[in-house]
Amino acid sequence: MAYAVVYILQLICSITINAGVYEKCTSYYNMQISEKTAKLPLIYFENSEILNLQSRAKYCVNEETLSALYMSSAVLITNIISVISTIMVLSVYNIWFFPISLLSVLPYFIARIIRGKEFYLLKRRQAKKSRRLSYLWGLFNNKQTVKEMRVMGFENYVTDKWIEIRDEVNEELWQHNIKDAISLLFCDALKIIGYGLSILLALVLVLKGSVSIGVFGACIAAFTAMQESIKSFLINLGNLPEKAALANDYFEFLDLEEEHNGKTVFSGIKNAINISNLSFKYPNSENFALKNISLTIKKGEKIVILGVNGSGKTTLSKMILGLYPPDEGEIYYDNILLSEIERESLYNHISAISQNFVEYSLSLRENVAISDLKKISDDLAITETIKNVGLEELLTLSNGLETQMGREFGGEEPSGGQWQKLAIARGLFKPSEFIILDEPTSALDPIIETEILKQFIEIAENKTAIIISHRIGLCKLADKIVVMKDGQICEIGTHISLINSNGEYKRLYTSQEQWYR
């Protein structure tokens, strides 16, 4: 009966593995991680500890630890049944066979507990190094970085750095494996000693006449079977804490608090956006990126937020969009607290163009209309938007709006400036009443930049707009200029008033005015 149960359980395990359950589970768990990642607050991705946890969760899934943990239960049941059945057989001859067998293989359990804990702690420490390895490897798969490495001649440096970290990781694993092998060697030695004691006990039983010579062989065979069954049971049992610790990383990641989504549906700016005493610092940073910011953005205003790199301009734009939560202070859209606004309804009214824009290897049509798919077939609207940003030359290409952009799929490769104009076109194409442009023309000549932004001001006549820049070309056309320095607002006013105040704006203007003559 016991043999039949063991056989059935082993058959189930075999069918489960051969049916690809491991692969299906791995795919499902990876999907869970991806879905969870999409729901996390963006500020989490500024936190290295969260990124390390994500890396460990992925390791757990890709190493099929969760599937192995579930399968271990079936294996343990078969081990228990095998142990009980062999104990029942051997106890007929002498009860001492059991303690000898147990004590001879018990060190396997202790070794697995100790080494399993060490391995988990090692993988936890290595999470940051593993992420760095992936990052360095990714540099060799990015056409921009490969181009720069080739021209600058530092590809060997990056390669050596990758090899150095890889060797560090492998050496740590090698040292762990050596300790594990020594532990197993010690355990095997005790197991052999136990086997010898079982033979000695069986000989004593034969000499006493308790068993016959024929039964002697059966005793040794049964003892060996029991020893192997107990060993397998204890090793699997000892592996459980390691697998459970690795699985805990996966569930800990899934238990991370998701981005808060308010319940108030946003229907558009009625009066103004009010920022009150706003302060913010990034995770693992002691210094505030923004300090005590107060600002009012009236509906329909065109505001330029000006400052040198690192002054806090981009961080402020992310706060206004609700991408990062403030450490202190509040942001209100009219009289509604930003954190209480339902995000999808908010973003339906906002268009944002980042300095880190995406180069989509899609058609010209898709590169523009992807921001408003309802009008993806509106040739007139798409063409007009392309012209408004000064990209008429792309309309003359052989396939017109259907021209594939980017060489990755054999299409046309726009210049850096053209890619940037496409990003601006994408932002303008979306029918939003509030637009934020974060350094959208940094790759363009200052004169061309001013021309495009002038057109933008005209197009956005009835919109609220924030333009973030470190260049002063558009400031004369802005309703209000906000000058930032060291995470604080140091000046607010019009071009004329700020020039007359002889402060930070005047300094920036004087240093750049030759670009716009």
DOLO-610396 format. One record per residue (C-alpha): residue in one letter; x, y, z. Coordinates in nm, 3 decimals. Each point is the difference from the previous one (the first is absolute). Layout:
<recs>
 residuo      px      py      pz
       a       X       Y       Z
...
</recs>
This chain:
<recs>
 residuo      px      py      pz
       m   0.000   0.000   0.000
       a   0.275   0.244   0.099
       y   0.191  -0.083  -0.318
       a  -0.311   0.072  -0.206
       v  -0.053   0.341   0.166
       v   0.367   0.094  -0.053
       y  -0.018  -0.108  -0.363
       i  -0.315   0.206  -0.062
       l   0.154   0.314   0.159
       q   0.318  -0.041  -0.202
       l  -0.209  -0.043  -0.314
       i  -0.190   0.322   0.078
       c   0.328   0.190   0.049
       s   0.135  -0.138  -0.327
       i  -0.314   0.093  -0.193
       t  -0.003   0.346   0.156
       i   0.359   0.070  -0.105
       n  -0.036  -0.150  -0.347
       a  -0.322   0.196  -0.058
       g   0.197   0.322   0.027
       v  -0.162   0.117   0.323
       y   0.331   0.150   0.114
       e   0.026   0.207  -0.317
       k  -0.364   0.109   0.017
       c   0.033   0.099   0.365
       t   0.320   0.195  -0.072
       s  -0.177   0.189  -0.278
       y  -0.293   0.075   0.233
       y   0.223   0.120   0.286
       n   0.198   0.224  -0.237
       m  -0.328   0.148  -0.119
       q  -0.094   0.067   0.364
       i   0.328   0.186   0.054
       s  -0.054   0.207  -0.317
       e  -0.355   0.091   0.100
       k   0.111   0.092   0.351
       t   0.285   0.212  -0.136
       a  -0.246   0.198  -0.212
       k  -0.205   0.082   0.312
       l   0.284   0.116   0.223
       p   0.058   0.367   0.078
       l   0.270   0.140  -0.230
       i   0.194   0.123   0.301
       y   0.076  -0.365   0.081
       f   0.221  -0.016  -0.307
       e   0.224   0.264   0.154
       n   0.058  -0.235   0.295
       s   0.284  -0.251  -0.043
       e  -0.141  -0.225   0.274
       i  -0.327  -0.038  -0.190
       l   0.193  -0.077  -0.319
       n   0.206  -0.261   0.187
       l  -0.322  -0.160   0.129
       q  -0.140  -0.008  -0.354
       s   0.321  -0.167  -0.118
       r  -0.025  -0.265   0.272
       a  -0.367  -0.062  -0.081
       k   0.091  -0.056  -0.366
       y   0.281  -0.236   0.104
       c  -0.248  -0.201   0.208
       v  -0.233  -0.035  -0.299
       n   0.264  -0.068  -0.265
       e   0.162  -0.268   0.216
       e  -0.346  -0.163   0.032
       t   0.025   0.013   0.380
       l  -0.374   0.044   0.049
       s  -0.084  -0.298  -0.219
       a   0.267  -0.207   0.175
       l  -0.141   0.099   0.339
       y  -0.346  -0.126  -0.094
       m   0.139  -0.320  -0.151
       s   0.204  -0.068   0.314
       s  -0.319  -0.078   0.191
       a  -0.074  -0.298  -0.225
       v   0.363  -0.116   0.022
       l  -0.007   0.023   0.381
       i  -0.317  -0.209   0.014
       t   0.162  -0.275  -0.208
       n   0.309   0.017   0.223
       i  -0.209  -0.034   0.316
       i  -0.189  -0.299  -0.138
       s   0.327  -0.168  -0.105
       v   0.156   0.063   0.342
       i  -0.301  -0.134   0.190
       s  -0.024  -0.313  -0.214
       t   0.370  -0.086   0.039
       i  -0.009   0.070   0.376
       m  -0.290  -0.246   0.032
       v   0.199  -0.266  -0.186
       l   0.325   0.048   0.195
       s  -0.170   0.027   0.339
       v  -0.099  -0.365  -0.040
       y   0.369  -0.089   0.022
       n   0.139   0.265   0.234
       i  -0.115   0.352   0.099
       w   0.362   0.127   0.012
       f   0.018   0.012  -0.379
       f  -0.216   0.314   0.006
       p   0.206   0.222   0.238
       i   0.323  -0.105  -0.174
       s  -0.149   0.095  -0.336
       l  -0.142   0.328   0.131
       l   0.317   0.116   0.177
       s   0.218  -0.091  -0.299
       v  -0.192   0.231  -0.238
       l  -0.120   0.272   0.242
       p   0.305   0.220  -0.085
       y  -0.141   0.037  -0.355
       f  -0.297   0.186   0.148
       i   0.220   0.221   0.217
       a   0.234   0.072  -0.293
       r  -0.289   0.096  -0.230
       i  -0.144   0.236   0.263
       i   0.335   0.174   0.054
       r   0.112   0.012  -0.362
       g  -0.347   0.098  -0.120
       k  -0.005   0.300   0.231
       e   0.351   0.097  -0.112
       f  -0.101  -0.029  -0.367
       y  -0.306   0.221   0.047
       l   0.203   0.266   0.180
       l   0.261  -0.020  -0.277
       k  -0.260   0.052  -0.275
       r  -0.147   0.286   0.201
       r   0.341   0.168   0.019
       q   0.062  -0.064  -0.368
       a  -0.326   0.161  -0.118
       k   0.165   0.337  -0.059
       k   0.295  -0.158  -0.182
       s  -0.239  -0.206  -0.214
       r  -0.188   0.316  -0.097
       r   0.329   0.169  -0.089
       l   0.099  -0.298  -0.215
       s  -0.330   0.025  -0.188
       y   0.049   0.374  -0.042
       l   0.353  -0.034  -0.139
       w  -0.109  -0.280  -0.231
       g  -0.287   0.218  -0.121
       l   0.249   0.267  -0.108
       f   0.124  -0.236  -0.269
       n  -0.356  -0.042  -0.132
       n  -0.080   0.369  -0.039
       k   0.096   0.160  -0.330
       q   0.062   0.342   0.155
       t   0.235  -0.125   0.271
       v   0.177  -0.239  -0.239
       k   0.059   0.291  -0.237
       e   0.138   0.219   0.278
       m   0.217  -0.278   0.141
       r   0.144  -0.067  -0.343
       v   0.078   0.364  -0.073
       m   0.132   0.081   0.346
       g   0.192  -0.326   0.019
       f  -0.112  -0.116   0.345
       e  -0.181  -0.322  -0.096
       n   0.288  -0.204   0.145
       y  -0.036   0.186   0.330
       v  -0.370  -0.088   0.018
       t   0.078  -0.358  -0.101
       d   0.267  -0.030   0.269
       k  -0.237   0.147   0.257
       w  -0.267  -0.255  -0.093
       i   0.256  -0.283   0.021
       e   0.123   0.128   0.337
       i  -0.348   0.000   0.154
       r  -0.090  -0.332  -0.166
       d   0.314  -0.158   0.148
       e  -0.080   0.144   0.343
       v  -0.349  -0.153  -0.012
       n   0.129  -0.334  -0.127
       e   0.279  -0.009   0.259
       e  -0.250   0.055   0.282
       l  -0.218  -0.279  -0.139
       w   0.305  -0.223  -0.041
       q   0.104   0.051   0.361
       h  -0.352  -0.084   0.112
       n   0.000  -0.315  -0.218
       i   0.332  -0.109   0.149
       k  -0.139   0.028   0.353
       d  -0.312  -0.186  -0.113
       a   0.210  -0.279  -0.156
       i   0.208  -0.038   0.318
       s  -0.320  -0.023   0.205
       l  -0.136  -0.270  -0.232
       l   0.331  -0.190   0.019
       f  -0.025  -0.002   0.380
       c  -0.363  -0.113  -0.020
       d   0.088  -0.279  -0.245
       a   0.272  -0.121   0.237
       l  -0.250  -0.025   0.288
       k  -0.244  -0.177  -0.227
       i   0.265  -0.262  -0.087
       i   0.076  -0.046   0.370
       g  -0.372  -0.055   0.062
       y  -0.009  -0.254  -0.280
       g   0.294  -0.183   0.160
       l  -0.178  -0.002   0.338
       s  -0.310  -0.151  -0.164
       i   0.210  -0.283  -0.141
       l   0.156  -0.056   0.342
       l  -0.346  -0.007   0.163
       a  -0.129  -0.246  -0.260
       l   0.301  -0.227   0.062
       v  -0.069   0.007   0.375
       l  -0.361  -0.100  -0.069
       v   0.118  -0.287  -0.218
       l   0.246  -0.121   0.266
       k  -0.276   0.015   0.262
       g  -0.227  -0.195  -0.228
       s  -0.260   0.277  -0.013
       v   0.014   0.001  -0.379
       s   0.122  -0.246  -0.257
       i   0.284   0.046  -0.248
       g  -0.260   0.045  -0.274
       v  -0.175   0.278   0.190
       f   0.337   0.171   0.065
       g   0.011   0.133  -0.359
       a  -0.361   0.112   0.021
       c   0.077   0.196   0.319
       i   0.290   0.182  -0.162
       a  -0.207   0.077  -0.312
       a  -0.290   0.129   0.212
       f   0.237   0.208   0.211
       t   0.154   0.155  -0.313
       a  -0.348   0.081  -0.133
       m  -0.100   0.158   0.333
       q   0.323   0.196   0.019
       e  -0.053   0.140  -0.351
       s  -0.365   0.079   0.072
       i   0.081   0.185   0.322
       k   0.290   0.179  -0.172
       s  -0.226   0.114  -0.285
       f  -0.268   0.109   0.246
       l   0.243   0.198   0.218
       i   0.172   0.167  -0.299
       n  -0.336   0.107  -0.145
       l  -0.115   0.116   0.342
       g   0.326   0.189   0.052
       n  -0.037   0.171  -0.337
       l  -0.340   0.143   0.090
       p   0.126   0.298   0.208
       e   0.227   0.113  -0.288
       k  -0.281  -0.031  -0.255
       a  -0.243   0.168   0.239
       a   0.241   0.293   0.052
       l   0.042   0.043  -0.376
       a  -0.377  -0.027  -0.049
       n  -0.049   0.261   0.271
       d   0.187   0.252  -0.220
       y  -0.257  -0.060  -0.274
       f  -0.298   0.043   0.231
       e   0.163   0.297   0.175
       f   0.029   0.171  -0.339
       l  -0.365  -0.076  -0.081
       d  -0.099   0.141   0.339
       l   0.162   0.338  -0.066
       e  -0.241   0.288   0.035
       e  -0.139   0.098  -0.338
       e  -0.036   0.352  -0.130
       h  -0.281   0.184   0.171
       n  -0.280   0.083  -0.238
       g  -0.251   0.262   0.108
       k  -0.373  -0.029  -0.054
       t  -0.082   0.353  -0.113
       v  -0.053   0.017  -0.377
       f   0.188   0.293  -0.152
       s  -0.188   0.204  -0.261
       g   0.264   0.261  -0.080
       i   0.159   0.308   0.153
       k  -0.262   0.259   0.087
       n   0.214   0.264   0.170
       a   0.356  -0.095   0.097
       i   0.251  -0.253   0.127
       n   0.124   0.098   0.345
       i   0.325  -0.131   0.147
       s   0.042   0.066   0.370
       n   0.321  -0.040   0.205
       l   0.114  -0.299  -0.207
       s   0.314  -0.190   0.103
       f   0.135  -0.327  -0.136
       k   0.310  -0.217   0.019
       y   0.085  -0.317  -0.186
       p   0.031  -0.335   0.181
       n   0.343  -0.066   0.154
       s   0.080   0.371  -0.027
       e   0.063   0.231   0.293
       n  -0.050   0.321  -0.198
       f  -0.332   0.143  -0.116
       a  -0.037   0.029  -0.378
       l  -0.280   0.253   0.056
       k  -0.031   0.228   0.301
       n  -0.308   0.197   0.102
       i  -0.138   0.061  -0.352
       s  -0.313   0.215  -0.027
       l  -0.140   0.088  -0.340
       t  -0.331   0.078  -0.171
       i  -0.057  -0.098  -0.364
       k  -0.312   0.167  -0.136
       k  -0.212  -0.161  -0.266
       g   0.125   0.098  -0.347
       e   0.336   0.131   0.126
       k   0.320  -0.072  -0.189
       i   0.272  -0.046   0.260
       v   0.372  -0.059  -0.052
       i   0.180  -0.169   0.289
       l   0.363   0.098  -0.041
       g   0.319  -0.110   0.170
       v   0.334  -0.169  -0.044
       n   0.028  -0.379  -0.003
       g  -0.068  -0.143   0.344
       s  -0.209   0.294   0.117
       g  -0.312  -0.218   0.048
       k  -0.199   0.092  -0.313
       t  -0.071  -0.354  -0.122
       t  -0.075  -0.125   0.350
       l  -0.257   0.278   0.040
       s  -0.168  -0.101  -0.327
       k  -0.028  -0.360   0.122
       m  -0.157   0.122   0.322
       i  -0.255   0.209  -0.193
       l  -0.089  -0.310  -0.204
       g  -0.046  -0.200   0.319
       l   0.276  -0.246  -0.092
       y   0.179   0.050   0.333
       p  -0.170   0.065   0.336
       p   0.121   0.301   0.201
       d   0.178  -0.041   0.332
       e  -0.152   0.327   0.115
       g  -0.261   0.238  -0.140
       e  -0.289  -0.049  -0.240
       i  -0.100   0.044  -0.365
       y  -0.357   0.095  -0.088
       y  -0.172  -0.002  -0.337
       d  -0.253   0.273   0.070
       n  -0.115  -0.106   0.347
       i   0.061  -0.371  -0.047
       l   0.302  -0.159   0.167
       l   0.211  -0.164  -0.272
       s   0.033  -0.327   0.192
       e  -0.381  -0.033   0.004
       i  -0.040   0.035  -0.379
       e  -0.063  -0.315  -0.201
       r   0.316  -0.033  -0.209
       e  -0.146  -0.109  -0.334
       s  -0.244   0.292  -0.005
       l   0.289   0.237   0.086
       y   0.227  -0.126  -0.277
       n  -0.283   0.022  -0.252
       h   0.040   0.379   0.032
       i   0.382   0.011   0.005
       s   0.269  -0.041  -0.261
       a   0.365  -0.028   0.104
       i   0.309   0.007  -0.219
       s   0.316  -0.112   0.175
       q   0.362   0.074  -0.082
       n   0.049  -0.380   0.009
       f  -0.246  -0.051  -0.284
       v  -0.051  -0.337  -0.167
       e   0.104  -0.072  -0.357
       y  -0.277  -0.232  -0.119
       s   0.094  -0.233  -0.284
       l  -0.348   0.042  -0.145
       s  -0.145   0.183  -0.300
       l   0.003   0.379  -0.020
       r  -0.377  -0.008   0.051
       e   0.029  -0.211   0.315
       n   0.284   0.208   0.142
       v  -0.234   0.300   0.008
       a  -0.348  -0.148   0.048
       i   0.091  -0.258   0.266
       s  -0.086   0.266   0.259
       d  -0.361   0.014  -0.125
       l  -0.088  -0.325  -0.175
       k  -0.356   0.115  -0.069
       k   0.144   0.227  -0.271
       i   0.264  -0.237  -0.140
       s  -0.180   0.002  -0.338
       d  -0.035   0.379  -0.011
       d   0.263   0.080  -0.264
       l  -0.078   0.372   0.004
       a   0.046   0.041   0.376
       i   0.320  -0.205   0.002
       t   0.146   0.188  -0.297
       e  -0.084   0.336   0.154
       t   0.169  -0.094   0.327
       i   0.313  -0.117  -0.184
       k   0.017   0.331  -0.185
       n  -0.047   0.197   0.322
       v   0.321  -0.144   0.141
       g   0.197   0.058  -0.319
       l   0.020  -0.358  -0.132
       e  -0.136   0.060  -0.351
       e   0.299  -0.188  -0.144
       l  -0.128  -0.327   0.148
       l  -0.328   0.039  -0.187
       t   0.190  -0.010  -0.331
       l   0.136  -0.351   0.064
       s  -0.114  -0.265  -0.248
       n  -0.256  -0.164   0.229
       g  -0.122   0.320   0.160
       l  -0.169  -0.058   0.336
       e   0.056  -0.375  -0.033
       t   0.380   0.040  -0.012
       q   0.170  -0.221   0.254
       m   0.211   0.199   0.246
       g   0.329  -0.145   0.122
       r   0.249  -0.231  -0.164
       e  -0.075  -0.287   0.238
       f  -0.269  -0.124  -0.239
       g   0.149   0.138  -0.319
       g  -0.164   0.342   0.013
       e   0.117   0.361  -0.019
       e   0.223   0.120   0.284
       p  -0.094   0.355   0.110
       s   0.271   0.223   0.145
       g   0.010   0.065   0.373
       g  -0.177   0.330  -0.049
       q  -0.267  -0.159  -0.217
       w  -0.065  -0.269   0.261
       q  -0.040   0.277   0.255
       k  -0.244   0.190  -0.221
       l  -0.200  -0.321  -0.044
       a  -0.025  -0.027   0.380
       i  -0.129   0.359   0.013
       a  -0.249  -0.076  -0.278
       r  -0.122  -0.302   0.196
       g  -0.060   0.217   0.305
       l  -0.181   0.269  -0.199
       f  -0.218  -0.252  -0.183
       k  -0.167  -0.111   0.322
       p  -0.304   0.224   0.063
       s   0.105   0.102   0.351
       e  -0.064   0.328   0.176
       f   0.318  -0.016   0.210
       i   0.342  -0.064  -0.154
       i   0.337  -0.043   0.169
       l   0.314   0.016  -0.214
       d   0.308  -0.112   0.190
       e   0.310   0.116  -0.192
       p  -0.173  -0.109  -0.324
       t   0.240   0.182  -0.232
       s   0.336  -0.064   0.166
       a   0.135  -0.172  -0.313
       l  -0.092   0.292  -0.224
       d   0.185   0.316  -0.094
       p  -0.106   0.290   0.229
       i  -0.141   0.194  -0.295
       i  -0.202  -0.298  -0.130
       e  -0.106  -0.069   0.358
       t  -0.143   0.350   0.033
       e  -0.186  -0.028  -0.332
       i  -0.161  -0.332   0.096
       l  -0.096   0.120   0.345
       k  -0.149   0.318  -0.147
       q  -0.218  -0.221  -0.218
       f  -0.084  -0.203   0.308
       i  -0.114   0.312   0.187
       e  -0.229   0.086  -0.292
       i  -0.143  -0.353  -0.022
       a  -0.048  -0.014   0.378
       e  -0.180   0.335   0.012
       n  -0.293  -0.137   0.203
       k   0.204  -0.252   0.194
       t   0.188   0.011   0.329
       a   0.366  -0.067  -0.070
       i   0.319  -0.047   0.198
       i   0.330   0.003  -0.186
       i   0.300  -0.117   0.198
       s   0.335   0.115  -0.133
       h   0.351   0.114   0.087
       r  -0.005   0.235  -0.301
       i  -0.166   0.342  -0.007
       g  -0.103   0.021  -0.368
       l  -0.376  -0.020   0.061
       c  -0.019   0.200   0.321
       k  -0.106   0.327  -0.164
       l  -0.320  -0.169  -0.124
       a  -0.090  -0.159   0.335
       d  -0.273   0.135   0.226
       k   0.215  -0.085   0.300
       i   0.358  -0.112   0.057
       v   0.088  -0.214   0.301
       v   0.374  -0.007   0.071
       m   0.132  -0.291   0.208
       k   0.330  -0.045   0.178
       d   0.109  -0.278   0.238
       g  -0.349  -0.146   0.022
       q  -0.167   0.328   0.085
       i  -0.186   0.274  -0.185
       c   0.224   0.303   0.013
       e  -0.195   0.229  -0.235
       i  -0.342   0.029  -0.163
       g  -0.103   0.264  -0.252
       t  -0.006   0.111  -0.364
       h   0.306   0.044  -0.219
       i   0.009   0.376   0.056
       s  -0.054  -0.012   0.376
       l   0.264  -0.268   0.050
       i   0.256   0.181  -0.215
       n  -0.057   0.311   0.210
       s   0.038  -0.197   0.325
       n   0.359  -0.083  -0.097
       g  -0.009  -0.350   0.152
       e   0.049  -0.362  -0.115
       y  -0.212   0.050  -0.313
       k   0.208   0.298  -0.107
       r   0.314  -0.208   0.046
       l  -0.137  -0.286  -0.214
       y  -0.129   0.242  -0.264
       t   0.331   0.181  -0.027
       s   0.192  -0.328  -0.038
       q  -0.230  -0.124  -0.280
       e  -0.118   0.309  -0.186
       q   0.264  -0.037  -0.275
       w  -0.173  -0.324  -0.110
       y  -0.315   0.188  -0.099
       r   0.141   0.306  -0.182
</recs>
